[in-house]
């Protein structure tokens, strides 16, 4: 089961990590990415969108 990890800075300035393992939710997040970024994610490379760091683990 794939796992999508999102690291971001909260409003209070603390680094947060969100682990998303629901396939439907992962599919919805994939719509945010451009094709090049999506290809990188599928190979396990970390992708940055604005200030958020995303990584897909198989």
C-alpha positions as a Python dict, from the first residue, in 0.01 Angstrom:
ca = {
    (1, 'X'): (0, 0, 0),
    (2, 'X'): (153, 337, -100),
    (3, 'X'): (213, 605, 158),
    (4, 'X'): (220, 976, 74),
    (5, 'X'): (418, 1187, 321),
    (6, 'X'): (366, 1562, 343),
    (7, 'X'): (597, 1781, 553),
    (8, 'X'): (489, 2138, 611),
    (9, 'X'): (526, 2427, 852),
    (10, 'X'): (217, 2491, 1063),
    (11, 'X'): (76, 2835, 1138),
    (12, 'X'): (271, 2841, 1465),
    (13, 'X'): (599, 2776, 1282),
    (14, 'X'): (639, 2411, 1388),
    (15, 'X'): (728, 2148, 1128),
    (16, 'X'): (446, 1896, 1088),
    (17, 'X'): (435, 1562, 907),
    (18, 'X'): (119, 1410, 762),
    (19, 'X'): (115, 1045, 652),
    (20, 'X'): (-159, 968, 402),
    (21, 'X'): (-234, 603, 332),
    (22, 'X'): (-592, 624, 201),
    (23, 'X'): (-578, 552, -177),
    (24, 'X'): (-873, 786, -254),
    (25, 'X'): (-711, 1072, -67),
    (26, 'X'): (-374, 1009, -236),
    (27, 'X'): (-548, 1022, -574),
    (28, 'X'): (-705, 1359, -485),
    (29, 'X'): (-367, 1502, -382),
    (30, 'X'): (-213, 1381, -710),
    (31, 'X'): (-436, 1630, -893),
    (32, 'X'): (-233, 1911, -732),
    (33, 'X'): (88, 1804, -904),
    (34, 'X'): (209, 1882, -1253),
    (35, 'X'): (299, 1587, -1476),
    (36, 'X'): (674, 1624, -1421),
    (37, 'X'): (631, 1640, -1043),
    (38, 'X'): (400, 1339, -1048),
    (39, 'X'): (660, 1135, -1237),
    (40, 'X'): (921, 1230, -977),
    (41, 'X'): (687, 1131, -694),
    (42, 'X'): (622, 791, -850),
    (43, 'X'): (997, 720, -848),
    (44, 'X'): (1026, 811, -478),
    (45, 'X'): (1191, 1151, -523),
    (46, 'X'): (1090, 1431, -286),
    (47, 'X'): (888, 1705, -455),
    (48, 'X'): (843, 2059, -324),
    (49, 'X'): (527, 2258, -390),
    (50, 'X'): (557, 2606, -246),
    (51, 'X'): (682, 2529, 107),
    (52, 'X'): (547, 2174, 137),
    (53, 'X'): (765, 1867, 85),
    (54, 'X'): (595, 1558, -60),
    (55, 'X'): (725, 1202, -94),
    (56, 'X'): (554, 884, -211),
    (57, 'X'): (672, 557, -61),
    (58, 'X'): (566, 225, -218),
}
